[in-house]
Every structure is written in C-alpha cells, then in structure tokens.
Amino acid sequence: MEICKRVVKILEKGYVCNNCLGRHFAQLLTGMSNEERGRILRKFVAMEIDAGKDIDIDKSNFAGVEFRKRDIETNEESECVVCEGLFDELGDWCGKIMRNLQGYEFKNFLIGTRLPDKLVKREEELWEDVGIEYCEEMKAEFNRELGKRLEEKTKKVVEFELPEMQVLVDVEKDEVELNVNSVCVYGEYQKTERGIPQTEWPSGKYEISLEEIIAPAFLREADSADEKFHGAGREDIDALCKGWRPFILELLGPKKRKLDLDKIKEEVNKNREVNIRNLQTVGRDKIGELKAWQPDKSYRALVEMEKDVDEEDLEKLKKLETTLTQRTPQRVEHRRADRYRKRRVKDIHWEKRKDRKIEIVVKAEAGTYIKEMISGDGGRTVPSVASIFGMDAECIELDVIEIHGKDDLAFITE
C-alpha cells in the first residue's frame, strides 16, 4: 500500500494526532520525531484535497489548515482515537515524575510505561488495517519522548544497560513508580567477639548480628530503605574472624549515592564486636562474583584431647595434610543437604599446650569443616584428629586467622 493511501486509511478512523500518524512511518527517514512526520503527512494530504482530490476523512484532522483552492470547513481537534490524548499529557507526566524524584541522587535513568489494554488493542487493530512495515510501538515512542523531557529537566541522561533510577509510568492507574538501583559497598570485616552470627537469625535466638552492627551507619548515610548483607562465606557463631572477611552490603532504595565511606568506617569501628576496612562502591554484578569465590582459609584451633599426647606423637598430625571425606556434620544437618564432600587440608602446624590441649594452625580449602576435622563427628569426617590418636578430641576455640586469595577479586582496589 502506497504511503498516501496508508495515511488516508489512518485518518479515516477519526481525529488522529501527529504522533500517532507519524509513528506508523517511524522507520522512514531519520532526524525527525514522529510528531514532525505526522505534521508533514497531514499537510501533504491537505494539499491533495486542496488540489481537487476527493478524500473523505474526518475534517477535524485539518483544524487550523487554510485551504486555498477549495472551500472546506474544518472542525476543531477532538481527542485522538488511537492514544486518547496520551501524547498531550507528556508535560503532566514529566511534572509528576519530577515530584517523585525529589530528594534522590542519580546520574542516569530509564523510563518504562504500562499502557491500558484498550490502547494496546486499538493500536494492534490499526496495524492490521494499514500494516506494520514502517511502524513503531506507542509505548516505545512515549518512553523516548518522556525521556527527552526528563533529560532536559533533570540534566541527567537515559541509560539502557544499568540505570541508577528506573521510572515506571502506569497510565491506567495514573501512578509513577520508582525502582532505585541498589548502591553496593564492598568491605572486609574482623569479628572480635564470640557468640555473634554474621546475619540476623529469624528465630531471634541471638540478640544481635554483625549485619545489624555494620548496616545502620550505611543506611543512615544513604537514606536507604533496607539492605542485604552478602558475605564471602561465614565463620561459626562461636568463632572469631581475625582475618579480614570480604562482604558486600547492598543498600536498597537509596536516596543518596555519594557516600562518605571514611565517616561510615569510623562510626562502625566504634563497636567493640567488629572492625571494617577497605570500603569501596562496586557494581551489583560483583555480588555474584563474591558469592562464587572459593578462597582457602587458615584457622587457629585450640583442641582438648581425651588424654595427654606426647610431643613426639603429635607428628601424626601430619597425616591430616590430605583430602578429607566429610559427610554433612550433625550440627548443621537440619538445614543443609546430607552429602559427602572432599576437602583438601594443605598445611598444618601445632604447638603443645598444658592440660591435654594442643593449638593447631591449619590451612584448608573453602568449605572444610574444621571442628569435624578435629572431632571426627562420630566417623562422618575421615581422617580426623580423633581417629589418628584413637581418642576423643574437641575443638574448644576456633579463629579464622587468614582468608587467602583476595587478589582473585579483581574489582578490589587497595
């Protein structure tokens, strides 16, 4: 169907605004808006009529047009039969968005629109009549035109990949919804008191967690609604972490994105239970990288033996520099899958203490159960300190003293 016939077929439906007329030819020519295309096409049809062509379409499509050759009475513009005046409301929507954005820091944004079903259906019916060869969707044009106005108002730019601010316009509900991209802060912590879990326990068994100690200063600084704590593994609740364990704190719905990280660190480190360091803002994609990281760790364990062990016999501990077979420990089997794991112990050193005690320093693969490497867990871990000496052995104190391989996390800047 030639272009002129398509234009006439569209305008036969009733009054059609320039945006909705031009949008059906959006794939033709560049450097102009759909509104400009519609204005040009409308005037071309008006010229055809003025030249004597008999075209029977709603005269409201030519409001304000002055015909030279023919005496044609035009009607006032009515509401567009395609979009129902949606594009006349761009300024109103821009104002609503600006009011919703007050108080938020962001460098870029993306517009999304939820159109009423009736408008989508009406557009699809028109496509069936005139074809879709050169068309653009109404939603795409509305997003773009609204984005242009918002860029001008905010002096920010549209970003399609990872926008800091996503704006959803719900036309039917007459609502604006903001989806604020998280601010993620990488850091490393030391846990300096025992009996504190890394994250909050739903049961409320523990009074406080490291997450609840660390997060408030970040939340206040970012004016954030909530947070998620992502740790690179976790130590046992009764263990200290003297090595620096990496974490990412994800701040949800933040109003502020430029954070004074030195101020936050100073505030958190006033707490006796924890120290943090090396804070830096990172992308949200780094959470997955941190979770997938499997570093070796070094531990200090104070072990109490059932009987005293001679200094010379302690050389048997070298037998633990091997691959352990560990079935899921009894102490965690209620919340973890029951399976067997192979974990490598890479290095072990020891020092005899008083009263049947031995201090062991061990380097092992990620995921090694150190307490069970000592006790044997009723035969579920083989070999173990208990099986090597043929007597009960219990870990009475455990510390994480080093987390190796931080160089593997390429996004960290020292």
FIDODREN-460803 format. One record per residue (C-alpha): residue number from 0; residue in one letter; x, y, z. Coordinates in Angstrom, 3 decimals. Layout:
N
REC  num  residu         x         y         z
REC  NUM       a         X         Y         Z
...
END
This chain:
414
REC  num  residu         x         y         z
REC    0       m     0.000     0.000     0.000
REC    1       e     1.473     3.343    -1.028
REC    2       i     2.136     5.917     1.692
REC    3       c    -0.657     8.331     0.760
REC    4       k    -3.251     5.565     0.880
REC    5       r    -1.961     4.457     4.287
REC    6       v    -2.214     7.978     5.647
REC    7       v    -5.790     8.347     4.385
REC    8       k    -6.750     4.952     5.824
REC    9       i    -5.442     6.037     9.233
REC   10       l    -7.206     9.427     9.151
REC   11       e   -10.478     7.792     8.133
REC   12       k   -10.697     6.414    11.696
REC   13       g   -11.367     9.885    13.097
REC   14       y    -9.040    12.504    14.529
REC   15       v    -5.502    11.074    14.823
REC   16       c    -2.783    13.170    16.466
REC   17       n     0.537    13.869    14.742
REC   18       n     2.405    11.409    16.993
REC   19       c     0.091     8.508    16.203
REC   20       l     0.027     9.364    12.493
REC   21       g     3.786     9.781    12.191
REC   22       r     4.536     6.697    14.304
REC   23       h     3.171     4.467    11.508
REC   24       f     6.035     5.711     9.338
REC   25       a     8.728     5.861    12.037
REC   26       q    11.125     3.646    10.068
REC   27       l    11.236     6.110     7.159
REC   28       l    13.814     8.923     7.201
REC   29       t    15.846     9.947    10.231
REC   30       g    16.467    13.209    12.027
REC   31       m    12.854    13.943    12.882
REC   32       s    10.307    12.986    15.511
REC   33       n     7.104    11.097    14.839
REC   34       e     5.220    14.305    15.624
REC   35       e     7.101    16.033    12.783
REC   36       r     6.414    13.122    10.414
REC   37       g     2.709    13.301    11.251
REC   38       r     2.584    17.053    10.666
REC   39       i     4.237    16.682     7.241
REC   40       l     1.992    13.806     6.177
REC   41       r    -1.145    15.617     7.341
REC   42       k    -0.232    18.697     5.267
REC   43       f     0.528    16.511     2.272
REC   44       v    -2.983    15.014     2.389
REC   45       a    -4.412    18.508     2.860
REC   46       m    -2.565    19.572    -0.305
REC   47       e    -4.044    16.620    -2.180
REC   48       i    -7.523    17.717    -1.113
REC   49       d    -6.810    21.351    -1.980
REC   50       a    -5.647    20.177    -5.399
REC   51       g    -9.067    18.664    -6.007
REC   52       k    -8.654    15.088    -4.888
REC   53       d   -11.824    13.666    -3.374
REC   54       i   -10.764    12.297     0.007
REC   55       d   -13.498    11.724     2.558
REC   56       i   -11.959    11.860     6.010
REC   57       d   -12.836    13.499     9.324
REC   58       k   -12.246    17.240     8.833
REC   59       s   -11.090    17.618    12.439
REC   60       n    -7.790    16.264    11.109
REC   61       f    -7.295    19.613     9.368
REC   62       a    -8.135    22.039    12.163
REC   63       g    -6.221    25.248    11.537
REC   64       v    -5.360    24.374     7.925
REC   65       e    -6.195    27.156     5.447
REC   66       f    -7.214    25.729     2.060
REC   67       r    -6.523    27.975    -0.932
REC   68       k    -8.406    26.311    -3.819
REC   69       r   -11.355    24.734    -2.050
REC   70       d   -13.900    25.992     0.420
REC   71       i   -13.650    23.343     3.137
REC   72       e   -14.947    23.877     6.639
REC   73       t   -12.789    22.155     9.226
REC   74       n   -13.777    21.020    12.692
REC   75       e   -11.961    21.592    15.976
REC   76       e    -9.484    18.936    17.043
REC   77       s   -11.009    16.215    19.206
REC   78       e    -9.333    13.506    21.265
REC   79       c    -7.048    11.196    19.278
REC   80       v    -8.892     7.962    18.511
REC   81       v    -5.636     5.982    18.851
REC   82       c    -3.892     7.251    22.015
REC   83       e    -6.782     9.171    23.628
REC   84       g    -4.604    12.233    24.107
REC   85       l    -1.694    10.391    25.735
REC   86       f     0.950    12.476    23.976
REC   87       d    -0.775    15.703    25.027
REC   88       e    -0.071    14.652    28.614
REC   89       l     3.717    14.355    28.297
REC   90       g     4.242    17.598    30.224
REC   91       d     1.931    16.473    33.038
REC   92       w     3.704    13.126    33.350
REC   93       c     7.085    14.825    33.393
REC   94       g     5.885    17.022    36.276
REC   95       k     4.625    14.016    38.242
REC   96       i     7.936    12.221    37.778
REC   97       m     9.921    15.265    38.883
REC   98       r     7.884    15.457    42.083
REC   99       n     8.555    11.777    42.788
REC  100       l    12.279    12.199    42.146
REC  101       q    12.732    14.933    44.730
REC  102       g    15.442    14.023    47.227
REC  103       y    17.080    11.285    45.109
REC  104       e    20.663    11.350    43.839
REC  105       f    21.240     9.659    40.476
REC  106       k    23.313    10.121    37.331
REC  107       n    21.103     8.327    34.828
REC  108       f    17.643     6.840    34.434
REC  109       l    15.358     4.755    32.235
REC  110       i    11.654     5.246    31.523
REC  111       g     9.177     2.369    31.321
REC  112       t     5.457     2.595    30.610
REC  113       r     2.466     0.390    31.365
REC  114       l    -0.316     1.263    28.894
REC  115       p    -4.007     0.453    29.318
REC  116       d    -5.022    -2.709    27.451
REC  117       k    -7.534    -0.763    25.376
REC  118       l    -4.818     1.446    23.875
REC  119       v    -2.644    -1.545    23.049
REC  120       k    -5.598    -3.326    21.442
REC  121       r    -6.573    -0.233    19.439
REC  122       e    -3.036     0.133    18.134
REC  123       e    -2.896    -3.533    17.114
REC  124       e    -6.225    -3.247    15.274
REC  125       l    -4.875    -0.272    13.332
REC  126       w    -1.761    -2.244    12.414
REC  127       e    -3.977    -4.961    10.965
REC  128       d    -5.661    -2.378     8.726
REC  129       v    -2.653    -0.423     7.486
REC  130       g     0.289    -2.785     8.079
REC  131       i     3.284    -2.617    10.394
REC  132       e     6.085    -2.334     7.847
REC  133       y     7.223     1.128     8.987
REC  134       c     5.642     1.252    12.460
REC  135       e     6.925     1.857    15.978
REC  136       e     5.072     0.847    19.138
REC  137       m     3.212     3.535    21.063
REC  138       k     4.983     2.533    24.261
REC  139       a     8.433     2.956    22.669
REC  140       e     7.635     6.452    21.431
REC  141       f     6.100     7.530    24.719
REC  142       n     9.149     6.283    26.650
REC  143       r    11.501     8.120    24.322
REC  144       e     9.623    11.425    24.254
REC  145       l     9.125    11.404    28.013
REC  146       g    12.802    10.530    28.450
REC  147       k    13.823    13.549    26.353
REC  148       r    11.768    15.879    28.531
REC  149       l    13.144    14.357    31.712
REC  150       e    16.733    14.668    30.454
REC  151       e    16.104    18.366    29.893
REC  152       k    14.529    18.856    33.327
REC  153       t    16.977    16.806    35.400
REC  154       k    20.174    17.320    33.359
REC  155       k    20.654    13.537    33.677
REC  156       v    20.917    11.035    30.832
REC  157       v    18.982     7.957    29.738
REC  158       e    20.857     4.693    30.391
REC  159       f    19.621     1.394    28.942
REC  160       e    22.075    -1.107    30.490
REC  161       l    22.288    -0.389    34.234
REC  162       p    20.262     2.719    35.081
REC  163       e    20.550     4.049    38.619
REC  164       m    16.894     5.078    38.517
REC  165       q    14.073     3.262    36.740
REC  166       v    10.818     5.185    36.357
REC  167       l     7.635     3.243    35.608
REC  168       v     4.631     5.212    34.379
REC  169       d     1.318     3.397    34.896
REC  170       v    -1.073     5.301    32.621
REC  171       e    -4.227     3.456    33.686
REC  172       k    -3.587     3.881    37.422
REC  173       d    -2.219     7.409    36.925
REC  174       e     0.793     6.468    39.051
REC  175       v     4.579     6.841    38.922
REC  176       e     6.668     4.060    40.444
REC  177       l    10.394     4.407    41.139
REC  178       n    12.755     1.458    41.125
REC  179       v    16.042     2.699    42.552
REC  180       n    19.098     0.647    41.697
REC  181       s    20.982    -0.539    44.771
REC  182       v    24.211     1.010    45.973
REC  183       c    26.665    -1.790    46.765
REC  184       v    29.623    -1.258    49.070
REC  185       y    32.461    -3.775    49.282
REC  186       g    34.322    -4.075    52.567
REC  187       e    36.170    -6.500    54.836
REC  188       y    35.414    -7.232    58.472
REC  189       q    37.014    -8.694    61.558
REC  190       k    34.781   -10.255    64.195
REC  191       t    36.329    -9.633    67.597
REC  192       e    33.800   -11.259    69.958
REC  193       r    32.362   -14.766    70.026
REC  194       g    28.721   -15.745    70.060
REC  195       i    27.588   -13.387    67.288
REC  196       p    26.162   -14.656    63.960
REC  197       q    27.057   -12.949    60.710
REC  198       t    23.437   -12.176    59.780
REC  199       e    20.200   -11.809    61.694
REC  200       w    18.564   -15.088    62.774
REC  201       p    14.823   -15.252    62.027
REC  202       s    14.166   -17.072    65.294
REC  203       g    15.636   -14.221    67.322
REC  204       k    17.920   -16.704    69.111
REC  205       y    20.779   -14.197    69.140
REC  206       e    20.436   -10.634    70.380
REC  207       i    22.448    -9.090    67.561
REC  208       s    24.379    -9.988    64.427
REC  209       l    27.343    -8.484    62.590
REC  210       e    24.914    -7.328    59.910
REC  211       e    22.874    -5.418    62.500
REC  212       i    26.053    -3.808    63.877
REC  213       i    27.534    -2.847    60.496
REC  214       a    24.464    -1.837    58.453
REC  215       p    22.882     1.106    60.390
REC  216       a    25.663     3.592    59.618
REC  217       f    25.367     2.774    55.901
REC  218       l    21.569     3.045    55.956
REC  219       r    21.684     6.457    57.594
REC  220       e    24.313     7.807    55.210
REC  221       a    22.462     6.550    52.100
REC  222       d    18.981     7.358    53.436
REC  223       s    18.206     3.815    52.371
REC  224       a    15.026     1.834    52.950
REC  225       d    16.694    -1.522    53.675
REC  226       e    19.792    -3.617    52.990
REC  227       k    21.088    -7.084    52.187
REC  228       f    24.331    -8.435    53.600
REC  229       h    26.367   -10.654    51.257
REC  230       g    29.364   -12.329    52.894
REC  231       a    32.166   -14.335    51.308
REC  232       g    31.250   -17.353    53.419
REC  233       r    30.783   -17.126    57.163
REC  234       e    32.556   -18.227    60.307
REC  235       d    30.916   -20.254    63.075
REC  236       i    28.958   -18.202    65.572
REC  237       d    31.371   -19.062    68.387
REC  238       a    34.452   -18.373    66.237
REC  239       l    36.420   -15.165    65.868
REC  240       c    37.396   -13.822    62.449
REC  241       k    40.846   -12.278    62.847
REC  242       g    41.431   -12.453    59.122
REC  243       w    39.578    -9.859    57.064
REC  244       r    36.462   -11.447    55.529
REC  245       p    35.106    -9.727    52.395
REC  246       f    31.467    -8.690    52.237
REC  247       i    29.185    -6.548    50.085
REC  248       l    26.424    -4.541    51.702
REC  249       e    23.626    -3.897    49.222
REC  250       l    21.693    -0.744    50.086
REC  251       l    18.134    -0.907    48.765
REC  252       g    16.218     2.135    47.508
REC  253       p    18.917     4.669    48.479
REC  254       k    18.177     8.363    48.130
REC  255       k    21.870     9.237    48.395
REC  256       r    24.500     7.534    46.240
REC  257       k    27.583     9.576    47.143
REC  258       l    28.569     8.096    50.488
REC  259       d    31.229     9.278    52.933
REC  260       l    32.815     5.854    53.409
REC  261       d    35.511     7.116    55.802
REC  262       k    32.813     8.513    58.074
REC  263       i    30.899     5.210    57.934
REC  264       k    34.004     3.174    58.751
REC  265       e    34.826     5.380    61.724
REC  266       e    31.292     5.046    63.084
REC  267       v    31.120     1.247    62.676
REC  268       n    34.547     0.718    64.217
REC  269       k    33.389     2.303    67.474
REC  270       n    31.663    -1.034    68.156
REC  271       r    33.762    -3.489    70.139
REC  272       e    32.433    -6.535    68.287
REC  273       v    33.668    -5.690    64.782
REC  274       n    36.182    -3.792    62.659
REC  275       i    35.732    -2.954    58.975
REC  276       r    38.139    -1.656    56.339
REC  277       n    38.753    -1.127    52.596
REC  278       l    35.261     0.216    51.834
REC  279       q    34.565     0.942    48.171
REC  280       t    31.485     1.242    45.984
REC  281       v    31.115    -1.576    43.444
REC  282       g    28.558    -2.686    40.860
REC  283       r    25.739    -5.020    41.839
REC  284       d    27.155    -7.634    39.464
REC  285       k    30.064    -8.094    41.900
REC  286       i    27.754    -9.805    44.407
REC  287       g    27.667   -12.933    42.251
REC  288       e    31.432   -12.807    41.831
REC  289       l    31.912   -12.601    45.583
REC  290       k    29.470   -15.461    46.241
REC  291       a    31.211   -17.696    43.695
REC  292       w    34.665   -17.017    45.185
REC  293       q    36.087   -20.064    46.995
REC  294       p    39.252   -18.995    48.855
REC  295       d    41.480   -21.134    51.052
REC  296       k    41.362   -20.185    54.729
REC  297       s    43.724   -20.547    57.665
REC  298       y    42.406   -21.325    61.147
REC  299       r    43.716   -21.477    64.678
REC  300       a    42.047   -24.195    66.729
REC  301       l    42.530   -24.933    70.413
REC  302       v    41.980   -28.679    70.838
REC  303       e    41.326   -30.567    74.051
REC  304       m    42.320   -34.245    73.914
REC  305       e    40.782   -37.034    75.985
REC  306       k    44.284   -37.924    77.198
REC  307       d    47.641   -36.243    77.127
REC  308       v    49.627   -36.787    73.918
REC  309       d    53.431   -36.886    73.884
REC  310       e    55.265   -34.231    71.909
REC  311       e    56.728   -36.875    69.603
REC  312       d    53.325   -38.417    68.866
REC  313       l    51.988   -35.090    67.663
REC  314       e    53.922   -35.699    64.416
REC  315       k    50.975   -37.913    63.485
REC  316       l    49.021   -34.715    62.810
REC  317       k    50.883   -34.506    59.502
REC  318       k    48.579   -37.310    58.326
REC  319       l    45.869   -34.669    58.126
REC  320       e    47.649   -32.984    55.201
REC  321       t    45.448   -34.933    52.815
REC  322       t    41.983   -34.931    51.291
REC  323       l    39.286   -35.322    53.915
REC  324       t    35.970   -37.033    53.295
REC  325       q    33.336   -35.100    55.198
REC  326       r    29.689   -36.014    55.496
REC  327       t    27.408   -33.090    56.382
REC  328       p    28.018   -32.508    60.111
REC  329       q    25.346   -33.489    62.596
REC  330       r    25.265   -29.933    63.976
REC  331       v    24.067   -28.496    60.642
REC  332       e    22.279   -31.429    59.005
REC  333       h    18.880   -29.922    59.901
REC  334       r    19.494   -27.041    57.485
REC  335       r    21.903   -28.458    54.883
REC  336       a    21.714   -31.329    52.404
REC  337       d    23.128   -34.627    53.656
REC  338       r    26.031   -35.394    51.336
REC  339       y    29.718   -36.221    51.239
REC  340       r    32.339   -33.598    50.426
REC  341       k    36.027   -33.896    49.574
REC  342       r    38.160   -31.122    51.037
REC  343       r    41.923   -30.706    50.982
REC  344       v    43.974   -29.786    54.056
REC  345       k    47.040   -28.049    52.643
REC  346       d    49.141   -27.304    55.679
REC  347       i    49.099   -27.990    59.405
REC  348       h    51.244   -26.863    62.335
REC  349       w    50.805   -27.391    66.037
REC  350       e    52.067   -26.493    69.480
REC  351       k    51.512   -28.483    72.661
REC  352       r    49.761   -26.629    75.492
REC  353       k    49.047   -27.503    79.109
REC  354       d    46.239   -29.701    80.396
REC  355       r    45.829   -32.021    77.359
REC  356       k    45.476   -29.104    74.981
REC  357       i    47.018   -28.616    71.540
REC  358       e    46.979   -25.460    69.436
REC  359       i    46.662   -26.258    65.735
REC  360       v    47.068   -23.889    62.798
REC  361       v    45.635   -25.323    59.588
REC  362       k    45.232   -24.095    56.012
REC  363       a    42.397   -25.756    54.135
REC  364       e    40.166   -25.462    51.099
REC  365       a    36.959   -23.430    51.288
REC  366       g    34.124   -25.372    52.868
REC  367       t    36.269   -27.547    55.153
REC  368       y    34.574   -28.266    58.477
REC  369       i    37.443   -27.667    60.913
REC  370       k    35.601   -28.709    64.082
REC  371       e    34.723   -32.030    62.469
REC  372       m    38.285   -32.437    61.191
REC  373       i    39.189   -32.449    64.873
REC  374       s    36.376   -34.478    66.471
REC  375       g    35.638   -36.832    63.563
REC  376       d    31.912   -36.211    64.149
REC  377       g    31.240   -39.840    65.028
REC  378       g    33.105   -41.107    61.975
REC  379       r    31.469   -38.710    59.497
REC  380       t    34.844   -36.992    58.822
REC  381       v    37.820   -39.177    57.873
REC  382       p    40.624   -38.812    58.799
REC  383       s    40.412   -36.639    61.912
REC  384       v    42.495   -35.735    64.942
REC  385       a    40.332   -38.135    66.974
REC  386       s    40.794   -41.062    64.550
REC  387       i    44.563   -40.529    64.244
REC  388       f    45.084   -40.712    68.007
REC  389       g    42.258   -43.131    68.767
REC  390       m    40.693   -40.902    71.394
REC  391       d    38.142   -38.127    71.739
REC  392       a    39.260   -34.680    70.591
REC  393       e    37.247   -31.496    70.855
REC  394       c    37.699   -28.030    69.347
REC  395       i    37.118   -25.671    72.268
REC  396       e    38.175   -22.472    70.494
REC  397       l    38.297   -21.577    66.792
REC  398       d    39.544   -18.484    64.970
REC  399       v    39.716   -17.645    61.275
REC  400       i    43.170   -16.080    61.021
REC  401       e    43.507   -15.518    57.268
REC  402       i    41.370   -15.588    54.124
REC  403       h    43.650   -16.160    51.162
REC  404       g    43.450   -15.167    47.504
REC  405       k    41.848   -11.724    47.676
REC  406       d    43.815   -10.906    44.519
REC  407       d    41.319   -13.127    42.686
REC  408       l    38.678   -10.469    43.308
REC  409       a    39.776    -8.174    40.515
REC  410       f    37.373    -5.366    41.460
REC  411       i    39.080    -4.682    44.809
REC  412       t    41.298    -1.577    44.918
REC  413       e    43.642    -1.344    47.876
END
